[in-house]
């Protein structure tokens, strides 16, 4: 992205501060980290819990920052510095200014309780097959990540898929105000982030905030049966496309699931398609249906690009299938929730060809007063998989074991958990790893892999 600095700063600093020589400067993106600041970036000094960005302004300039936005009195004789009341709010406004400069790009917002990243990657893959497209990198889906993402665009994209996360009310509202999407996908409504929104209806309300900011003539893709979302979309005079296993515009049926792919039939308004994706699970088929519904809503002939789905790759520790010393490891430890655990368990139930199944699991966080009940429920999901052993990391192991109805190895020590897993594994077994990010099961996974190599 290359855009005149004065256009990026509209509404952020008074017009009189945008002196004529600054109009010749070009902004190539936004940054809040001096270490990764690149030439031409506009750097925002943000005071955080662990570090204060004001202490690294010199570093940012040394790395090529075109200018710096600060909250504290700061001077630098050789570079432009702009003082604002709140650097993060200024970041959001600058992100919105960049988005506003891209009038020919259709922005699609993706939010939901589960499946946001998968759906974003699937839709990004589809769009890339028909034109210049962009999608959120990694998990930059919050009040900092979304503006930074907007600054990463080249400026000539036809489509952009922006992931939006939340853990409290008004967060999606803020992000959607910045992005002003042409369309949106709400992937699912599940009991997550209950500490911030209280109930499942609270989740529904928070996710629906995106609907109020979809541009006139735009669309929203929602799960079949979500009457609240449908009502709100109708009030906003939006096109509505539904997806699900029945009674939907995009209906998934006849799923065949393996650890490496999912085959299914998709019925949609223009016909019927045989679809194959390199992602395991019926839930991924539904995510694909949501993505294809959005593509259809942008007037793309989806039957001509089904083959492009084979290129879909999920980032990080999401649904990764690996083989270590004869052990098949399904690594999905990026995050966890009751519904995503149910999805994984349903997938595992249908698998064949493995001697024994073992689980390495961790607490699901931010569930508020429902936490104990939901951990018991997840124990019931896992029990249906008839596991050989289960290892649980975190404080909620007692509740999980109540639902599991069999002995599990409970610990809060990641190394201890990894040791217990490894001693029970044999060649030909399947190991499933899943837990909330805050439990850091990645560290346990790394220890498991290392110890398997030492066996």
C-alpha positions as CSV (number, residue, x, y, z in Angstrom):
1,X,0.0,0.0,0.0
2,X,1.3,3.4,-1.0
3,X,-0.8,6.3,0.0
4,X,-0.1,10.0,0.6
5,X,0.6,10.6,4.3
6,X,-1.8,13.5,4.5
7,X,-4.6,11.3,3.4
8,X,-3.8,8.7,6.0
9,X,-3.9,11.3,8.7
10,X,-7.2,12.9,7.8
11,X,-9.2,13.5,11.0
12,X,-6.4,12.2,13.1
13,X,-4.5,15.5,13.5
14,X,-5.6,19.1,12.7
15,X,-5.4,20.0,9.1
16,X,-3.0,22.9,9.9
17,X,-0.4,20.3,11.1
18,X,-0.4,18.6,7.7
19,X,2.1,21.1,6.2
20,X,2.7,21.1,2.5
21,X,6.0,19.2,2.6
22,X,4.3,16.3,4.3
23,X,1.9,15.9,1.4
24,X,4.9,14.6,-0.6
25,X,5.5,11.8,1.9
26,X,4.2,8.3,1.1
27,X,2.8,5.9,3.8
28,X,3.4,2.2,3.0
29,X,1.6,0.7,6.0
30,X,0.9,1.0,9.7
31,X,3.0,-0.3,12.6
32,X,2.9,-0.6,16.4
33,X,6.1,-2.5,16.8
34,X,9.4,-0.7,16.1
35,X,11.2,-4.1,15.6
36,X,9.0,-4.9,12.6
37,X,8.5,-1.4,11.4
38,X,9.3,-1.2,7.7
39,X,10.4,1.7,5.5
40,X,7.5,4.1,4.8
41,X,5.4,2.8,7.8
42,X,3.5,5.2,10.0
43,X,4.5,4.1,13.6
44,X,2.1,4.4,16.5
45,X,3.6,4.7,19.9
46,X,1.3,2.6,22.2
47,X,1.8,2.3,25.9
48,X,1.1,-1.3,26.8
49,X,1.3,-3.5,29.9
50,X,4.8,-4.8,29.1
51,X,6.4,-2.0,27.1
52,X,5.8,1.6,26.1
53,X,6.1,2.3,22.4
54,X,7.3,5.8,23.1
55,X,10.6,4.3,24.3
56,X,11.2,2.9,20.8
57,X,10.6,5.8,18.6
58,X,14.2,6.1,17.6
59,X,14.2,2.5,16.6
60,X,11.2,3.0,14.5
61,X,12.8,5.9,12.6
62,X,16.0,3.9,12.2
63,X,13.9,1.2,10.5
64,X,12.4,3.7,8.1
65,X,9.3,5.0,9.7
66,X,7.9,7.9,7.7
67,X,6.4,9.5,10.8
68,X,5.3,8.7,14.3
69,X,2.0,9.2,16.2
70,X,2.4,9.7,20.0
71,X,0.4,10.4,23.1
72,X,3.2,11.9,25.1
73,X,5.2,15.0,24.5
74,X,8.1,14.0,22.2
75,X,10.4,15.8,19.9
76,X,12.6,14.7,17.1
77,X,14.5,17.3,15.0
78,X,14.7,15.3,11.9
79,X,11.3,13.5,11.6
80,X,7.6,14.4,11.8
81,X,5.8,13.5,15.0
82,X,2.1,14.0,15.6
83,X,0.6,14.1,19.1
84,X,-2.9,12.7,19.7
85,X,-5.0,11.9,22.8
86,X,-5.1,8.2,22.1
87,X,-2.7,6.3,19.8
88,X,-4.9,3.3,19.4
89,X,-7.9,5.3,18.3
90,X,-5.7,7.1,15.9
91,X,-4.5,3.8,14.5
92,X,-8.2,2.8,13.9
93,X,-8.9,6.1,12.2
94,X,-5.8,5.8,9.9
95,X,-6.9,2.2,9.1
96,X,-10.3,3.5,8.1
97,X,-8.7,6.2,5.9
98,X,-6.8,3.5,4.1
99,X,-9.9,1.4,3.6
100,X,-11.8,4.5,2.3
101,X,-9.1,5.0,-0.4
102,X,-9.9,1.5,-1.8
103,X,-13.2,2.2,-3.5
104,X,-12.9,-0.6,-6.0
105,X,-12.3,-3.4,-3.5
106,X,-15.1,-5.5,-2.0
107,X,-14.4,-6.1,1.7
108,X,-16.0,-9.2,3.3
109,X,-16.0,-9.4,7.1
110,X,-15.8,-12.8,8.7
111,X,-16.8,-13.3,12.3
112,X,-18.5,-16.0,14.4
113,X,-17.8,-18.1,17.5
114,X,-16.0,-20.9,15.7
115,X,-14.5,-21.3,12.2
116,X,-13.6,-17.7,11.5
117,X,-10.0,-18.4,10.5
118,X,-10.8,-21.5,8.4
119,X,-13.7,-19.7,6.6
120,X,-11.5,-16.7,6.0
121,X,-8.7,-18.8,4.5
122,X,-11.2,-20.8,2.3
123,X,-12.8,-17.6,1.0
124,X,-9.4,-16.0,0.5
125,X,-8.3,-19.0,-1.6
126,X,-11.5,-18.8,-3.7
127,X,-11.1,-15.0,-4.3
128,X,-7.4,-15.4,-5.2
129,X,-8.4,-17.8,-8.1
130,X,-10.5,-15.1,-9.8
131,X,-8.6,-11.8,-9.1
132,X,-6.3,-9.9,-6.9
133,X,-7.3,-10.7,-3.3
134,X,-6.2,-10.2,0.3
135,X,-7.1,-11.9,3.6
136,X,-6.2,-11.3,7.2
137,X,-2.8,-12.7,8.1
138,X,-2.6,-14.9,11.2
139,X,-4.9,-13.8,13.9
140,X,-4.8,-10.0,13.4
141,X,-8.6,-9.7,14.1
142,X,-8.9,-7.2,17.0
143,X,-8.8,-3.4,17.5
144,X,-5.1,-3.4,16.7
145,X,-4.9,-6.2,14.2
146,X,-7.7,-5.0,11.8
147,X,-6.2,-1.5,11.2
148,X,-2.7,-3.0,10.7
149,X,-4.3,-5.5,8.3
150,X,-5.8,-2.6,6.3
151,X,-2.3,-1.1,6.0
152,X,-1.0,-4.3,4.5
153,X,-3.0,-4.1,1.3
154,X,-1.3,-3.3,-2.0
155,X,-4.2,-1.0,-3.0
156,X,-5.2,-2.8,-6.2
157,X,-7.2,-5.7,-4.6
158,X,-10.6,-6.7,-6.0
159,X,-11.5,-8.6,-2.8
160,X,-10.4,-8.4,0.8
161,X,-11.5,-10.9,3.5
162,X,-11.2,-9.4,7.0
163,X,-11.5,-11.5,10.1
164,X,-13.1,-9.9,13.2
165,X,-12.9,-11.3,16.7
166,X,-14.4,-10.2,19.9
167,X,-14.7,-10.9,23.6
168,X,-17.0,-8.1,24.6
169,X,-19.9,-6.0,23.3
170,X,-19.2,-3.1,20.8
171,X,-15.9,-4.7,19.6
172,X,-17.3,-5.9,16.3
173,X,-19.2,-2.7,16.0
174,X,-15.9,-0.7,16.2
175,X,-14.1,-3.0,13.7
176,X,-17.0,-3.0,11.2
177,X,-17.1,0.9,11.4
178,X,-13.5,0.9,10.2
179,X,-13.9,-1.8,7.5
180,X,-17.4,-0.9,6.2
181,X,-17.8,-4.3,4.5
182,X,-19.7,-5.0,1.4
183,X,-20.7,-8.4,2.9
184,X,-20.2,-10.5,6.0
185,X,-20.2,-14.1,7.1
186,X,-21.2,-15.0,10.6
187,X,-19.9,-18.6,10.8
188,X,-21.6,-19.8,14.0
189,X,-23.1,-18.8,17.3
190,X,-21.7,-20.9,20.2
191,X,-21.0,-20.4,23.9
192,X,-17.6,-18.6,23.8
193,X,-16.4,-15.5,25.5
194,X,-19.2,-15.8,28.0
195,X,-17.2,-13.8,30.5
196,X,-17.6,-10.8,28.3
197,X,-21.1,-11.2,26.9
198,X,-22.9,-13.3,29.5
199,X,-25.1,-15.7,27.6
200,X,-25.5,-17.3,24.2
201,X,-27.9,-14.5,23.3
202,X,-25.2,-12.1,24.2
203,X,-22.9,-13.9,21.8
204,X,-25.6,-13.6,19.1
205,X,-26.0,-9.9,19.8
206,X,-22.3,-9.1,19.8
207,X,-21.6,-11.0,16.6
208,X,-24.6,-9.3,14.9
209,X,-23.1,-5.9,15.3
210,X,-21.4,-6.3,12.0
211,X,-24.8,-6.3,10.2
212,X,-25.3,-2.6,11.0
213,X,-22.3,-1.6,9.0
214,X,-22.7,-3.6,5.8
215,X,-22.9,-1.3,2.8
216,X,-26.3,-0.7,1.1
217,X,-26.9,-3.5,-1.4
218,X,-24.7,-5.8,0.5
219,X,-25.2,-9.3,1.9
220,X,-24.8,-11.4,5.0
221,X,-24.3,-15.2,5.1
222,X,-25.6,-16.8,8.3
223,X,-26.2,-20.3,9.7
224,X,-29.6,-21.7,8.9
225,X,-32.1,-21.3,11.7
226,X,-30.6,-18.1,13.2
227,X,-33.8,-16.1,13.3
228,X,-32.3,-13.2,15.3
229,X,-29.6,-12.7,12.7
230,X,-32.1,-13.0,9.9
231,X,-34.4,-10.4,11.4
232,X,-31.6,-7.9,11.9
233,X,-30.4,-8.4,8.3
234,X,-33.9,-7.9,7.0
235,X,-34.2,-4.7,9.0
236,X,-31.0,-3.5,7.3
237,X,-32.4,-4.5,3.9
238,X,-29.6,-6.9,3.1
239,X,-29.5,-10.0,0.9
240,X,-29.4,-13.1,3.1
241,X,-27.8,-16.4,2.3
242,X,-28.0,-19.3,4.7
243,X,-25.8,-22.4,5.1
244,X,-26.3,-25.6,7.0
245,X,-27.1,-29.3,6.8
246,X,-30.8,-28.7,6.0
247,X,-33.3,-26.0,5.1
248,X,-30.5,-23.7,3.8
249,X,-29.6,-21.9,0.6
250,X,-26.2,-23.8,0.7
251,X,-26.8,-27.3,2.1
252,X,-24.1,-29.7,3.0
253,X,-24.8,-33.5,2.7
254,X,-23.1,-36.9,2.3
255,X,-19.9,-35.9,4.1
256,X,-17.0,-38.4,4.0
257,X,-14.2,-37.4,6.4
258,X,-10.6,-38.5,6.8
259,X,-7.8,-36.8,8.6
260,X,-6.5,-35.4,5.3
261,X,-9.7,-34.2,3.6
262,X,-13.5,-34.0,3.5
263,X,-15.7,-34.8,0.6
264,X,-19.3,-33.6,0.5
265,X,-22.2,-32.6,-1.8
266,X,-23.2,-29.0,-1.8
267,X,-26.7,-28.0,-3.0
268,X,-27.0,-24.3,-3.7
269,X,-29.4,-22.0,-5.7
270,X,-27.8,-22.7,-9.0
271,X,-27.3,-26.5,-8.7
272,X,-25.4,-29.2,-7.0
273,X,-21.6,-29.7,-6.6
274,X,-19.2,-32.4,-5.5
275,X,-16.7,-30.7,-3.3
276,X,-13.4,-31.9,-1.8
277,X,-11.4,-29.8,0.6
278,X,-8.0,-30.6,2.2
279,X,-9.5,-30.0,5.7
280,X,-10.9,-32.7,8.0
281,X,-14.4,-32.5,9.5
282,X,-18.0,-31.8,8.7
283,X,-17.6,-28.4,10.4
284,X,-15.0,-27.6,7.7
285,X,-17.6,-28.5,5.0
286,X,-20.0,-26.0,6.6
287,X,-17.2,-23.4,6.7
288,X,-16.7,-24.0,3.0
289,X,-20.4,-23.7,2.3
290,X,-20.4,-20.3,4.1
291,X,-17.4,-19.2,2.1
292,X,-18.9,-20.3,-1.2
293,X,-22.2,-18.5,-0.3
294,X,-20.2,-15.3,0.1
295,X,-18.4,-15.8,-3.2
296,X,-21.8,-16.5,-4.9
297,X,-23.1,-13.3,-3.4
298,X,-20.3,-11.4,-5.1
299,X,-21.6,-12.8,-8.4
300,X,-18.8,-15.3,-8.9
301,X,-19.6,-18.6,-10.7
302,X,-18.5,-20.9,-7.9
303,X,-18.8,-24.1,-10.0
304,X,-15.8,-22.9,-12.0
305,X,-13.5,-22.5,-9.0
306,X,-14.2,-25.6,-6.9
307,X,-10.8,-27.0,-7.8
308,X,-9.1,-24.0,-6.2
309,X,-10.3,-25.2,-2.8
310,X,-7.5,-27.8,-2.9
311,X,-5.0,-25.0,-2.2
312,X,-6.5,-24.1,1.1
313,X,-4.0,-24.1,4.0
314,X,-4.7,-23.2,7.6
315,X,-2.1,-21.1,9.5
316,X,-0.5,-22.2,12.7
317,X,-1.6,-25.1,14.9
318,X,-5.0,-25.5,13.3
319,X,-6.1,-28.9,12.1
320,X,-2.6,-29.9,11.3
321,X,-2.0,-33.6,10.6
322,X,1.6,-34.9,11.1
323,X,3.4,-38.2,11.5
324,X,6.0,-38.6,14.2
325,X,7.7,-41.9,14.5
326,X,4.6,-43.8,13.4
327,X,2.2,-41.7,15.5
328,X,-0.4,-39.7,13.7
329,X,-0.8,-36.3,15.5
330,X,-3.8,-34.2,14.9
331,X,-2.6,-30.8,16.2
332,X,-5.4,-28.3,16.8
333,X,-4.1,-26.6,19.8
334,X,-4.5,-23.0,18.6
335,X,-7.7,-22.6,20.5
336,X,-10.7,-24.4,21.9
337,X,-14.4,-24.1,22.8
338,X,-17.2,-26.5,23.5
339,X,-18.4,-26.5,20.0
340,X,-15.0,-26.8,18.4
341,X,-14.3,-29.7,20.7
342,X,-17.6,-31.3,19.6
343,X,-16.6,-30.9,16.0
344,X,-13.2,-32.6,16.5
345,X,-14.8,-35.4,18.5
346,X,-17.4,-36.0,15.8
347,X,-14.5,-36.2,13.2
348,X,-12.5,-38.6,15.4
349,X,-15.6,-40.9,15.9
350,X,-15.8,-41.5,12.2
351,X,-12.1,-42.3,11.6
352,X,-10.9,-45.8,11.1
353,X,-7.5,-47.4,10.7
354,X,-5.8,-46.3,14.0
355,X,-4.9,-48.8,16.7
356,X,-5.8,-46.5,19.6
357,X,-6.8,-42.9,20.1
358,X,-5.2,-40.6,22.7
359,X,-6.2,-37.1,23.7
360,X,-4.0,-34.3,25.1
361,X,-6.5,-31.5,26.0
362,X,-6.5,-28.3,28.0
363,X,-8.9,-25.9,29.7
364,X,-11.4,-23.9,27.6
365,X,-11.1,-20.3,28.8
366,X,-13.5,-17.3,29.1
367,X,-16.6,-19.4,29.7
368,X,-17.6,-17.5,32.8
369,X,-20.2,-19.1,35.1
370,X,-20.9,-21.8,32.5
371,X,-17.4,-23.2,32.6
372,X,-17.9,-26.2,34.8
373,X,-21.0,-27.3,33.0
374,X,-19.4,-26.9,29.6
375,X,-16.3,-28.8,30.6
376,X,-18.5,-31.7,31.8
377,X,-20.2,-31.6,28.4
378,X,-16.9,-31.8,26.6
379,X,-16.0,-34.8,28.7
380,X,-19.1,-36.5,27.3
381,X,-18.0,-35.7,23.8
382,X,-14.6,-37.3,24.3
383,X,-16.1,-40.4,25.9
384,X,-17.9,-41.2,22.7
385,X,-14.6,-41.4,20.9
386,X,-13.7,-44.4,23.1
387,X,-10.2,-43.1,23.9
388,X,-7.4,-45.3,25.1
389,X,-5.9,-42.5,27.3
390,X,-6.8,-38.9,28.1
391,X,-4.4,-36.2,29.5
392,X,-5.8,-32.9,30.6
393,X,-3.9,-29.7,31.4
394,X,-5.5,-27.0,33.5
395,X,-7.7,-26.3,36.5
396,X,-10.9,-27.6,35.0
397,X,-9.8,-31.2,34.6
398,X,-12.1,-32.3,37.5
399,X,-15.2,-31.2,35.7
400,X,-14.0,-32.7,32.4
401,X,-13.4,-36.0,34.1
402,X,-16.9,-36.0,35.6
403,X,-18.3,-35.9,32.0
404,X,-15.7,-38.3,30.7
405,X,-16.7,-41.1,33.1
406,X,-13.2,-42.7,33.0
407,X,-9.8,-42.1,34.5
408,X,-7.9,-39.2,33.0
409,X,-4.4,-37.9,33.8
410,X,-5.0,-34.5,35.3
411,X,-2.2,-31.9,35.7
412,X,-1.4,-28.3,35.4
413,X,2.2,-29.0,34.3
414,X,2.8,-29.1,30.5
415,X,6.0,-31.1,30.7
416,X,4.4,-33.7,33.0
417,X,1.4,-33.9,30.6
418,X,3.8,-34.5,27.6
419,X,5.6,-37.3,29.5
420,X,2.4,-39.1,30.3
421,X,1.2,-38.9,26.7
422,X,4.5,-40.2,25.2
423,X,4.7,-43.2,27.6
424,X,1.3,-44.4,26.4
425,X,1.8,-44.1,22.6
426,X,2.6,-46.9,20.2
427,X,3.2,-46.9,16.5
428,X,-0.1,-46.8,14.6
429,X,-1.9,-44.7,17.3
430,X,-3.7,-41.4,16.9
431,X,-3.0,-38.4,19.2
432,X,-5.4,-35.5,19.2
433,X,-4.2,-32.2,20.8
434,X,-6.6,-29.3,21.6
435,X,-6.9,-26.6,24.1
436,X,-7.3,-22.8,24.6
437,X,-4.4,-20.7,23.5
438,X,-3.8,-19.5,27.1
439,X,-3.0,-23.0,28.2
440,X,0.0,-23.1,25.9
441,X,-0.4,-26.7,24.7
442,X,2.0,-25.8,21.9
443,X,4.8,-26.2,24.4
444,X,3.5,-29.7,25.4
445,X,3.2,-30.6,21.7
446,X,6.8,-29.6,21.1
447,X,7.9,-31.8,24.1
448,X,5.9,-34.7,22.8
449,X,7.5,-34.5,19.4
450,X,10.9,-34.2,20.9
451,X,10.4,-37.2,23.2
452,X,9.0,-39.3,20.3
453,X,12.2,-38.7,18.4
454,X,14.2,-39.9,21.4
455,X,12.2,-43.1,21.8
